Amino acid sequence: MKPLTNIDTSVLKGVNLLLSDIDDTITEDGHLPSESYSALNQLQERGFSVVLITGRPAGWCDMIARFFPVDAVVGENGALCFYRDGEHIHQIWHDEAAQRKVNLERLHLIANDIVAEFSGTALAQDNPWRASDVAVDFAEDVPPLSVEVANAIKTRFEEHGATAKVSSIHVNAWFGLYDKLSMFKRWLYEVQGKKVKDILNTTIYVGDSPNDVPMFRQFPYSVGVQGIMKYTLNTAEYPQYVTEADSACGFVEISQRLLSAKDD
């Protein structure tokens, strides 16, 4: 990974789409600082498109799509996308409602067994608002456990045939092969009429944890906030660049560089 300062201003001038994770990327210690919200608002006012891409639940994503200055939000690690079209919010789902119900019932049985096995974990408090996946909390509302514990939980889900990803606070699991990137591609094609190859040189993705790897791999201008350094990933899985600051301050760092590049 190279320092964010290594991205040339001429490159940043060509960027018009910012994609970003939420937890520990635009937030800090579980809060959304005013600086992050202000950065999102400034980006939208200056003509950038902004899509938030998160592991958070459908219920949260509905609120985010309605009240945040963003074009769309991909949620539950790619299970859904909610986006604004004028005054209305539209929804894209990977699975039909009946399939989501069946999957959730199976996932909760597995998750309950996992929480019983791994002392100190808990079902994430946002699970009631999830439609397609389940989240086990290892660092949000419980005393933080190690990344090694999170990886062991991930493995246990996978042994049951689920797809699982580690975020900075949760291990999320679902049935299906989708991820953050696949749903973003669907929104891009169905709503914007573009393919991802068309936007590679005009897009920046910002993230902080292993569930961002599909996005890091796809975009040549991928950026990790400083927290990405605590994870052991394969070389090809890290973002190309890293901010000096962590969490929300890192997000503001890249946002200000984008805005400044437009002024040069």
C-alpha positions in Angstrom: 0.0 0.0 0.0 1.2 3.5 -0.9 0.4 6.7 1.1 -2.7 8.5 -0.1 -0.5 11.4 -1.0 1.0 9.3 -3.8 -2.2 9.7 -5.8 -1.5 12.4 -8.3 -3.9 15.4 -8.3 -4.5 14.9 -12.1 -6.0 11.5 -11.2 -8.2 12.9 -8.5 -9.4 15.6 -10.9 -11.0 12.8 -13.1 -12.8 11.2 -10.2 -16.6 11.7 -10.0 -17.8 8.7 -8.1 -16.9 7.9 -4.4 -17.8 4.5 -3.0 -17.4 4.0 0.7 -17.9 1.5 3.5 -19.6 2.9 6.6 -18.5 1.4 10.0 -15.0 2.6 11.0 -14.7 4.2 7.6 -17.0 7.2 7.8 -17.7 6.6 11.5 -15.5 6.6 14.5 -16.0 4.7 17.8 -19.6 3.9 16.7 -20.5 7.6 15.9 -21.0 9.5 12.7 -19.0 12.7 13.3 -20.3 15.9 11.8 -17.1 16.2 9.7 -18.0 13.0 7.9 -21.6 14.1 7.2 -20.4 17.5 6.1 -17.9 15.8 3.7 -20.7 13.7 2.1 -22.8 16.8 1.7 -19.9 18.8 0.2 -19.2 16.0 -2.3 -22.8 15.9 -3.4 -23.0 19.7 -3.8 -19.8 19.6 -5.9 -21.3 17.1 -8.3 -19.8 13.8 -7.0 -22.0 10.7 -7.0 -21.7 8.9 -3.7 -22.7 5.3 -2.9 -22.3 3.8 0.6 -21.6 0.1 0.6 -22.0 -1.7 4.0 -22.7 -4.8 6.0 -25.4 -3.0 7.9 -29.1 -4.1 7.8 -31.9 -3.3 5.4 -33.7 -1.2 8.0 -30.7 1.0 8.4 -30.2 1.3 4.6 -33.8 2.5 4.1 -33.1 5.4 6.5 -29.7 6.1 4.9 -31.1 6.2 1.4 -33.8 8.6 2.5 -31.9 11.0 4.7 -28.2 10.9 3.8 -26.7 13.0 0.9 -26.0 9.9 -1.1 -27.2 8.4 -4.4 -27.5 4.9 -3.2 -26.7 2.4 -0.4 -25.7 -1.2 -0.9 -26.5 -3.2 2.3 -26.1 -6.5 4.0 -22.9 -7.1 2.1 -24.6 -7.0 -1.3 -28.0 -8.5 -0.5 -29.8 -5.3 -1.4 -29.5 -1.8 -2.9 -31.8 1.1 -2.0 -31.5 4.2 -4.2 -33.1 7.5 -4.7 -34.9 8.5 -7.9 -36.2 12.0 -7.4 -38.6 11.9 -4.5 -38.8 8.2 -4.3 -36.7 5.3 -2.9 -36.4 2.2 -5.0 -35.2 -1.2 -4.0 -33.1 -4.0 -5.6 -32.9 -7.4 -3.9 -30.7 -10.4 -4.6 -33.3 -12.9 -3.3 -37.1 -12.9 -3.3 -38.8 -12.4 0.1 -39.7 -16.1 0.5 -36.1 -17.2 0.0 -34.9 -14.6 2.4 -37.2 -15.9 5.1 -36.0 -19.5 4.7 -32.3 -18.4 4.7 -32.8 -16.3 7.8 -34.3 -19.1 9.8 -31.3 -21.4 9.0 -28.8 -18.7 9.7 -30.2 -17.8 13.1 -30.0 -21.5 14.2 -26.3 -21.6 13.2 -25.6 -18.2 14.7 -27.1 -19.2 18.0 -24.8 -22.2 18.2 -21.8 -20.1 17.3 -22.5 -17.5 20.0 -22.9 -20.4 22.5 -19.5 -21.7 21.4 -17.5 -18.5 21.4 -17.5 -16.9 24.8 -17.9 -13.1 24.8 -19.7 -12.9 21.4 -23.4 -12.0 21.0 -25.9 -11.7 18.2 -25.6 -8.2 16.8 -28.2 -5.8 18.1 -29.1 -4.8 14.5 -30.2 -8.3 13.6 -33.9 -7.5 13.9 -33.6 -5.2 10.9 -31.8 -7.7 8.7 -33.5 -9.3 5.8 -30.9 -11.6 4.3 -28.0 -12.2 6.6 -27.1 -12.6 10.3 -24.4 -10.8 12.2 -22.4 -12.0 15.2 -21.0 -9.2 17.3 -17.3 -9.5 18.4 -16.4 -5.8 18.8 -19.4 -3.4 18.8 -21.6 -3.9 21.9 -19.4 -6.5 23.5 -15.8 -6.1 24.8 -13.7 -6.3 21.6 -12.4 -9.8 20.8 -9.4 -10.5 18.6 -9.4 -10.8 14.8 -8.4 -14.4 15.3 -11.7 -15.1 17.1 -13.6 -13.3 14.3 -11.8 -15.5 11.7 -12.7 -18.6 13.6 -16.4 -17.6 13.6 -16.2 -17.0 9.9 -14.8 -20.5 9.4 -17.6 -22.0 11.5 -20.2 -20.3 9.3 -18.5 -21.6 6.2 -18.5 -25.1 7.6 -22.3 -24.8 7.5 -22.3 -23.8 3.9 -22.7 -20.1 4.4 -20.7 -17.2 2.9 -19.1 -15.2 5.8 -17.1 -11.9 6.0 -15.4 -10.2 8.8 -16.0 -6.4 9.3 -14.4 -4.2 12.0 -17.2 -5.1 14.4 -19.2 -8.1 13.1 -19.0 -11.4 11.4 -21.8 -11.4 8.8 -23.0 -14.6 7.2 -25.5 -15.4 4.4 -26.4 -18.1 1.9 -25.4 -17.1 -1.7 -22.4 -16.0 -3.6 -23.1 -12.3 -3.8 -20.9 -9.7 -2.2 -20.6 -5.9 -2.1 -19.2 -5.7 -5.6 -21.8 -7.8 -7.3 -24.7 -5.7 -6.0 -22.9 -2.4 -6.8 -22.4 -3.7 -10.4 -26.1 -4.5 -10.6 -27.1 -1.0 -9.5 -24.5 0.5 -11.9 -25.9 -1.4 -14.8 -29.7 -1.3 -14.1 -29.8 2.3 -12.8 -26.9 4.1 -14.4 -26.6 2.0 -17.6 -22.9 1.4 -17.2 -20.5 -1.5 -16.7 -17.8 -1.4 -14.1 -15.1 -1.3 -16.7 -16.5 2.1 -17.8 -15.8 3.7 -14.5 -12.6 2.3 -13.2 -10.6 5.4 -13.8 -13.2 7.8 -12.4 -14.0 6.0 -9.1 -12.5 5.7 -5.7 -13.4 3.1 -3.1 -12.7 3.7 0.6 -12.9 0.9 3.2 -11.4 -0.5 6.4 -11.7 -4.3 6.7 -11.7 -7.7 5.0 -15.3 -7.5 3.8 -14.1 -4.6 1.5 -11.7 -6.9 -0.3 -13.9 -7.5 -3.4 -14.0 -3.7 -3.9 -10.3 -3.2 -3.2 -9.5 -5.8 -5.8 -11.8 -4.2 -8.4 -10.8 -0.6 -8.3 -7.3 0.7 -9.1 -7.9 3.7 -6.9 -8.9 1.8 -3.8 -8.1 3.4 -0.4 -8.0 2.0 3.1 -8.2 4.1 6.2 -5.5 3.4 8.6 -7.4 0.6 10.4 -6.9 -1.7 7.4 -3.4 -2.2 8.7 -4.5 -4.4 11.7 -5.7 -7.2 9.3 -3.5 -9.9 7.8 -4.5 -10.1 4.2 -2.9 -11.4 1.0 -0.9 -8.7 -0.8 -3.5 -8.6 -3.6 -6.3 -8.1 -1.1 -5.1 -4.8 0.3 -6.1 -1.5 -1.2 -3.7 0.4 -3.3 -3.5 3.4 -1.0 -3.9 4.1 2.7 -4.7 7.3 4.5 -2.6 8.7 7.3 -5.6 9.0 9.6 -8.0 6.3 10.7 -11.8 5.9 10.5 -13.8 9.1 9.9 -10.7 11.2 9.9 -9.3 9.1 7.1 -12.5 9.5 5.2 -12.4 13.2 5.6 -8.8 13.1 4.4 -9.6 11.6 1.1 -12.8 13.7 0.7 -10.8 16.9 1.1 -8.3 15.8 -1.4 -11.0 15.1 -3.9 -12.6 18.5 -3.3 -9.3 20.3 -3.4 -8.4 18.7 -6.7 -11.6 20.1 -8.3 -10.4 23.6 -7.2 -6.9 23.3 -8.7 
